[in-house]
Amino acid sequence: MIDRHVTPVGMDAPAVPSSGGAASPMPEGYAVWLEELKARVRTTQFRAARAANAEVIRLYWSIGRDVLERQERLGWGAKVIQRLAADLRAEFPEQRGWSPTNLKYMRMLAAAWPELESIGPQAVDQLPWGHVRTLLDKLDSAEDREWYACRCVADGWSRAILAYQIDTRVKDRLGAAPSNFADRLDSPDSELAQAMTKDPYVFEHVALTEPLMEHAVEEALTNRIQDTLMELGRGMTFVGRQVRFTVDGVDHYVDLIFFHAEQLRYVVVELKVKPFLPDFVGQLGTYVAIVDDVLRRPAIHAPTVGLLLCTGKREATVRYALASSAAPIAVAQWQGLPEDARAALPRAEELEAVVQDELAHQVALRQEPRAEA
C-alpha cells in the first residue's frame, strides 16, 4: 500500500478531495492549468455579459424608435407610453425596466442615436443602461454624448465618475494647459505629453480653507490619492510627496512626483496656493532637470515633464515664462471646493441610495430579455 501522506513520483502536493470525498493527489501541472481555466471562464463571462448588454441596449433603442415613429407618423400622443408600460409589465411581470420613465429614456436613446442599428457596434451599446441614462440626462450635443461614451468605455468609468466628468467639463479641460512641450519635446511625444494635461484641474476632495497652506493641500491630495489620480488622468501613478534630492550639499524637496505608466515618463508637480509668477517656472525647471537626471532611465523612459499648478494665471505672462525655460513644463490652474460648497454635498445615506440604484440597474440589466425574445 502507498502511504497517503507520501507524494508518489510524478505527482505534486497538495491533495484534493475526489468526488467520493476521499483525498486524491493533484496531477503535476494541475494548479497552473486550473488558474488558466479560471481566467478563461472569467474572460468568457465578461464577453457574454458585454454581448448581452449590447442586445439590451439595442432592444431598448428599437422600442424607442418604434414609439418615435408612431408618434410622428400616426400622431400617437404621450399617453401611449403609459399604456405600453402597463402592457409590458403585465406580460413580463418578473422583469424590471418597463416603467413609463424608462420607456421615455428609450425614446430619448433612439432620438439621440438615430442610426444606432445600421452602423454596427457603438460605444453606447457597450455601456450599462444607467450610464446611457446619465448621458441622456446631462448632455444635449450629439458630439459630446459620443465623446463621453467612448471615453467611458475606454477608461472604465463608473456611473458616478461619468457624471463627475461631465459636470466638471473634462472634454473641454483635457489637453488645454498652456505648455512649451511642442518646442521642448519631439513629435509625437510632445502631443502625448500635451494630451495628458488639463486646465483647470478640479480637486473636489480638497477643502479651501483660510489661510490656504501648500502643505495642507498636498496632504489632502495624497490622503485621497485615488481621487487625485482620477483627476490627473488615466495612467498616472503616485511616486512620492516632498521627495528629497541633495545637490552640491543642498537639499531640494519636490512637492509631488508621479509616473505615467502608459507614456513611461516622470511627471514633477509643483503646487502653489497663489497666482502664477514667472519665478515658479525656474524653480520647477530645476526639479524637472534633477528628476530627469537621477530617476529617469533614458533607454526606457520618455523625457520628464513638469506640471505647475497655481490658483490663477495670466496667459501672456505664462507664455513668456515658458518660452524662457529649457525644461518641458505645462502650467494649469487648480480648483478645490469651498467649505460652504462641501457642506452642500450629498449625505452618506444619499450616496448609498445612488449606489443601490446603480446595483438595481445592474440586476435589471441581467434580467432583461434579448432582442430576439
C-alpha positions in Angstrom: 0.0 0.0 0.0 1.1 3.6 -0.7 1.2 5.9 2.3 -1.3 8.6 1.6 1.0 11.1 3.2 3.7 10.4 0.7 3.6 12.1 -2.7 4.1 9.5 -5.5 6.7 10.2 -8.2 5.2 12.4 -10.9 2.6 13.9 -8.5 2.9 17.1 -6.6 1.1 18.1 -3.4 -1.3 19.1 -2.1 -4.1 16.6 -2.4 -7.6 17.5 -3.5 -10.8 15.7 -2.5 -12.2 13.3 -5.0 -15.9 13.1 -5.9 -16.2 10.4 -3.3 -14.9 12.7 -0.5 -11.5 11.0 -0.2 -8.4 12.9 -0.8 -6.7 12.3 -4.1 -3.3 13.6 -5.3 -3.2 16.6 -7.6 -1.6 15.8 -11.0 1.5 17.6 -12.0 0.7 21.0 -13.6 -2.9 20.9 -12.5 -2.8 24.0 -10.4 -1.4 26.1 -13.3 -3.9 24.7 -15.7 -6.7 25.4 -13.2 -5.7 29.1 -13.0 -5.7 29.3 -16.8 -9.2 27.8 -16.9 -10.4 30.3 -14.3 -9.1 33.2 -16.3 -10.7 31.8 -19.5 -14.0 31.4 -17.8 -13.9 35.0 -16.4 -13.0 36.3 -19.9 -15.9 34.4 -21.4 -18.3 35.6 -18.7 -17.2 39.2 -19.4 -17.6 38.8 -23.2 -21.0 37.2 -22.7 -22.1 40.0 -20.3 -20.9 42.6 -22.8 -22.7 40.9 -25.6 -25.9 40.6 -23.6 -25.6 44.3 -22.6 -25.4 45.3 -26.3 -28.5 43.3 -27.0 -30.4 45.0 -24.2 -29.3 48.5 -25.4 -30.3 47.8 -29.0 -33.6 46.3 -27.8 -34.3 49.5 -25.9 -33.3 51.5 -28.9 -35.7 49.6 -31.2 -38.6 50.1 -28.7 -37.7 53.8 -28.5 -37.5 54.1 -32.3 -41.0 52.4 -32.7 -42.5 54.8 -30.2 -40.9 57.8 -32.0 -42.1 56.6 -35.4 -45.6 56.0 -34.3 -45.9 59.3 -32.6 -44.6 61.2 -35.6 -46.3 59.2 -38.3 -49.6 58.2 -36.7 -49.9 61.1 -34.3 -50.0 58.9 -31.2 -49.8 61.1 -28.1 -47.8 60.8 -24.9 -50.3 58.6 -23.2 -49.2 55.7 -25.4 -46.2 55.3 -23.2 -48.3 54.8 -20.1 -50.4 52.2 -21.9 -47.3 50.4 -23.3 -45.6 50.4 -19.9 -48.7 48.8 -18.3 -49.0 46.2 -21.1 -45.3 45.2 -21.0 -45.3 44.9 -17.2 -48.3 42.7 -17.4 -46.6 40.5 -20.0 -43.2 40.4 -18.2 -44.0 40.8 -14.5 -40.7 39.3 -13.4 -38.7 41.9 -15.3 -37.7 45.4 -14.4 -37.3 48.2 -16.8 -40.8 48.6 -18.2 -41.7 51.8 -16.3 -43.0 54.9 -18.2 -39.9 56.7 -17.2 -37.7 54.0 -18.7 -39.7 53.9 -21.9 -39.2 57.7 -22.2 -35.5 57.2 -21.9 -35.7 54.5 -24.7 -37.4 57.1 -26.9 -34.6 59.6 -26.0 -32.0 57.0 -26.9 -33.5 56.5 -30.3 -33.6 60.2 -30.9 -30.0 60.8 -29.7 -28.6 57.9 -31.8 -30.9 57.7 -34.8 -28.6 55.4 -36.8 -27.5 53.0 -34.0 -29.0 49.9 -35.6 -27.5 50.5 -39.1 -23.9 51.5 -38.3 -22.7 48.5 -36.3 -21.2 48.3 -32.8 -21.0 51.7 -31.0 -19.6 52.9 -27.7 -23.1 53.5 -26.3 -24.1 49.8 -26.6 -21.1 48.8 -24.6 -22.4 50.9 -21.6 -24.8 49.8 -18.9 -28.2 51.3 -19.1 -27.6 53.6 -16.1 -24.7 55.1 -17.9 -26.7 55.7 -21.0 -29.4 57.5 -19.0 -26.7 59.7 -17.5 -25.5 60.7 -21.0 -29.1 61.5 -22.0 -29.8 63.5 -18.8 -26.7 65.6 -18.8 -25.8 66.2 -22.5 -27.6 67.8 -25.4 -24.8 67.7 -28.0 -24.5 64.5 -30.1 -20.8 65.1 -30.4 -20.4 65.4 -26.6 -22.5 62.3 -26.0 -20.4 60.2 -28.3 -17.1 61.6 -26.8 -18.1 60.8 -23.3 -19.5 57.4 -24.3 -16.2 56.5 -25.9 -14.1 57.7 -23.0 -16.3 55.9 -20.6 -15.8 52.6 -22.4 -12.0 53.2 -22.8 -11.4 54.3 -19.2 -14.0 52.1 -17.5 -15.7 54.9 -15.7 -18.4 54.1 -13.2 -21.7 55.8 -13.4 -20.7 58.3 -10.7 -17.4 59.1 -12.3 -19.1 59.6 -15.7 -21.4 62.1 -14.1 -18.5 63.8 -12.3 -16.5 64.1 -15.6 -19.5 65.6 -17.4 -20.2 68.0 -14.5 -16.5 69.2 -14.5 -16.4 69.5 -18.3 -13.4 67.2 -18.7 -13.9 67.2 -22.5 -13.1 71.0 -22.6 -10.3 70.8 -20.0 -8.4 67.9 -21.5 -5.1 68.9 -23.1 -5.9 72.6 -22.5 -2.9 73.6 -20.2 -0.5 76.0 -21.9 2.9 74.4 -22.2 6.2 74.5 -24.1 6.0 70.8 -25.0 5.9 71.5 -28.7 9.2 73.3 -28.5 11.0 71.1 -26.0 9.9 67.6 -27.0 10.0 65.8 -30.3 6.8 64.8 -32.1 4.7 62.8 -31.4 6.0 62.8 -27.8 5.0 66.4 -27.4 1.4 65.6 -28.4 1.2 62.8 -26.0 2.5 64.9 -23.1 0.1 67.7 -24.0 -2.8 65.3 -24.1 -2.3 64.2 -20.5 -2.8 67.8 -19.2 -5.9 69.6 -18.1 -6.8 73.2 -17.4 -8.2 73.7 -14.9 -7.7 70.7 -12.6 -10.7 70.3 -10.3 -9.9 68.6 -6.9 -13.3 68.4 -5.3 -11.8 66.5 -2.4 -9.6 69.4 -1.4 -11.3 71.8 1.0 -10.5 75.5 0.5 -10.0 76.9 4.0 -8.3 80.2 5.1 -5.4 80.5 5.3 -4.7 78.2 2.4 -1.4 76.4 3.1 0.5 74.4 0.5 1.4 71.5 2.9 -2.3 71.2 3.8 -3.3 70.9 0.1 -0.5 68.4 -0.6 -1.7 66.3 2.4 -5.3 66.4 1.1 -4.2 65.3 -2.3 -2.1 62.4 -1.0 -4.6 61.3 1.7 -7.2 60.7 -1.0 -4.7 59.7 -3.7 -7.3 57.7 -5.7 -9.4 60.8 -6.2 -6.3 62.8 -7.1 -5.1 60.2 -9.6 -8.6 60.1 -11.2 -8.4 63.9 -11.8 -4.8 63.7 -13.0 -5.9 61.2 -15.6 -5.6 57.6 -16.7 -2.1 56.1 -16.4 -0.8 58.3 -13.6 0.7 56.6 -10.6 1.9 58.2 -7.4 5.7 58.1 -6.6 6.1 60.4 -3.6 5.5 63.7 -1.8 8.2 66.1 -0.6 10.8 63.9 -2.3 14.3 65.0 -1.2 17.2 65.3 -3.6 20.6 66.6 -2.4 22.7 68.5 -5.0 26.0 70.1 -4.0 25.2 69.6 -0.4 21.9 71.4 -0.7 18.6 69.6 -0.1 15.8 70.2 -2.7 12.3 69.0 -1.9 10.0 68.2 -4.8 6.3 68.7 -3.9 4.8 65.7 -5.8 6.3 63.2 -8.2 4.1 60.9 -10.4 4.9 58.4 -13.1 2.7 58.0 -16.2 2.5 54.2 -16.7 1.4 54.5 -20.4 3.8 57.2 -21.5 6.6 55.9 -19.3 7.6 59.3 -18.0 8.0 61.0 -14.7 5.8 64.0 -14.0 7.0 66.5 -11.5 4.2 68.5 -9.9 4.8 71.9 -8.2 1.8 73.1 -6.2 1.2 76.7 -5.5 -1.6 78.3 -3.5 -1.2 81.6 -5.2 -1.5 83.0 -8.7 1.3 82.3 -11.2 4.7 84.1 -11.0 7.5 83.6 -13.6 9.9 82.5 -10.8 7.8 79.4 -10.4 8.8 78.1 -13.8 12.5 78.4 -13.0 12.1 76.5 -9.7 10.1 73.7 -11.4 12.6 73.6 -14.3 15.4 72.8 -11.8 13.3 70.0 -10.2 12.5 68.5 -13.6 16.2 68.5 -14.6 17.1 66.8 -11.3 14.4 64.1 -11.6 15.3 63.6 -15.2 19.0 63.0 -14.3 18.5 61.0 -11.1 15.4 58.8 -11.7 14.9 58.6 -15.4 16.4 55.8 -17.5 16.9 57.2 -20.9 16.8 53.9 -22.7 13.4 53.1 -21.2 11.7 56.3 -20.1 10.4 59.3 -22.1 11.7 62.7 -21.0 10.5 64.0 -17.6 8.0 66.9 -17.7 6.8 69.4 -15.2 3.3 70.4 -14.2 2.9 73.7 -12.4 -0.5 74.1 -10.6 -1.5 77.6 -9.5 -4.7 79.2 -8.3 -4.7 81.7 -11.2 -2.6 82.8 -14.2 -2.3 85.4 -16.9 -1.8 83.8 -20.3 0.7 86.2 -21.8 2.9 86.0 -18.6 2.8 82.3 -18.7 3.7 82.1 -22.4 6.8 84.3 -21.9 8.0 82.4 -18.9 7.6 79.0 -20.7 9.5 80.3 -23.7 12.5 81.1 -21.4 12.5 77.6 -19.8 14.7 74.8 -21.2 12.6 72.2 -19.3 9.3 70.9 -20.7 6.6 72.4 -18.5 2.9 72.9 -18.5 1.0 75.4 -16.3 -2.6 75.0 -15.2 -4.9 76.4 -12.6 -6.3 74.1 -9.9 -9.6 74.4 -8.0 -10.8 72.9 -4.8 -14.2 73.1 -3.1 -15.1 75.8 -0.6 -16.3 74.7 2.8 -19.8 76.0 2.2 -20.0 74.0 -1.1 -18.7 70.9 0.7 -21.5 71.3 3.2 -23.9 71.0 0.4 -22.5 67.7 -0.8 -24.8 64.7 -0.6 -25.0 63.0 2.8 -23.8 59.4 3.2 -27.3 57.9 3.1 -27.9 59.8 -0.2 -24.8 58.4 -1.7 -25.8 55.0 -0.5 -29.1 55.4 -2.3 -27.3 56.2 -5.5 -25.2 53.1 -5.1 -28.3 51.0 -4.5 -29.9 52.5 -7.6 -26.9 51.5 -9.7 -27.0 48.0 -8.3 -30.7 47.7 -9.1 -29.9 48.8 -12.7 -27.2 46.1 -13.0 -29.6 43.4 -11.7 -32.2 44.6 -14.2 -29.7 44.5 -17.0 -29.0 40.8 -16.4 -32.7 40.1 -16.3 -33.8 41.9 -19.4 -34.9 39.9 -22.4 -32.7 39.6 -25.5 -33.8 41.3 -28.7 -35.0 38.0 -30.3 -37.2 37.2 -27.3 
